[in-house]
Amino acid sequence: MNGNICPKCGNPVMPYSRFIREAEPYKISACGSCGVKLKRSPKVYTYLLIMIIVLAGLTIPLFLGMMVINVAHWIMWMVAILWLASWVVLVNYLAWRYIGWVVVEQKKT
């Protein structure tokens, strides 16, 4: 399933370069093909929670292992920065690929 497909027109909503700059779970974005107002599927919150749990489950053993073998603190800091940056990019990319969009309902006045 491609999460970057507009539910209204069936075309791509936005390229990844635009997604990484402006798409947020709470923000409304316009489809790049038809202009309809879209927001992220509510599944994005469950996805983010699961990814935080997976991050903790992978990070704790990694850093405990580095502490056991007495890795220098500056190396641990560099690993932490690279690990977190890589994780953010991975989570963002997978969200772009697999978490869909829903049409924003217009309020009737």
N, C-alpha and C positions, 0 to 999 in steps of 0.2 A: 504494500500500500504506500502510495506517495502522498505525504502530508502537505506537499506544496501545491496541490491542485485546488482550484477555486470550486466551491460547491455550487456556484451559480453558473459559470460559463465553462468549467472543465479545463481551463488553461492554467499554466503556472501562475501562482500568486505573485511571487517575487524571486529574483535571483538571490543566492546566498549572500552576496556582497551587500545587498539592501537589507536582508534579514538580520545580519549580524549588527547592523547599525541601528535599526529602528524597531524591530519586532520584540515586544515584551508580552508576557502573559496577560497583563491587564490593559494593554493599549489596543486601540482600534486602528487598523491599517486598511488602506485601499488596495484592492486587487490591481496589479499592474496591467492586466489584460482588459477587464471590463469596468473597473472603477468602483465596484460594489464595496461597501464597508464591511470588513471582516474582523473577527476577533479569534484568538486561539481557542481551541476546544478546551473544555474544562478538564480533559484528561491530562493536560500539561502540568497541573499541580500534583497529581498522583505520580507522574513521570519524574518530576523534580524531587519529590520526597524519596522515591525509590533510588534515584541516582545519588542522593546525599547519603543514604544508608549504605549503598554499595561503595561509595567513596570512603566512608569511615571504615567499612569492613576490609578494604584493601590497604588503607593508609596506616592503620594501627599496627598490623603485623610488620609492614615495611619499616616503620620507624623504630619499633621495638627491636627488630633484627639489627638495625644500624646501631642502636644503643648497645646491644649485646657485644657486637664486634668492635666497639669503641671508635666509631667513625668521628672525624673531627666535626665540631659544631658548624663551621662555615660550609662544609660539604653537605651536612644535613639541611642547612638553610637553602642552599642552592637546589638540592633535590626537592625540597618542599615547594619552592617557587616554581620550578619546572613542572613538577607533578600537578600542582593546582592549575597552572596555566593550561597544561595539556588536557586536564579533565574538563575545564570550562569550555574549551574549543570542542572537545568530543561531545559533551552534553548539548551544546548549542547546535552542532551539525546534525546530530541524531534527531533533535527536536524539529529542525527544519525539514528533514527527510520524512519523518514518520508521524508527527503530531499534526493533525488536520486543523482546518479552519471552519468556523461557523459564521453564517450571515448575521449581522447585527440587526435586530428587529427595530424598526422605526416606531417611535411613540406617536400615537394618534392624538392630535390636539383638537 
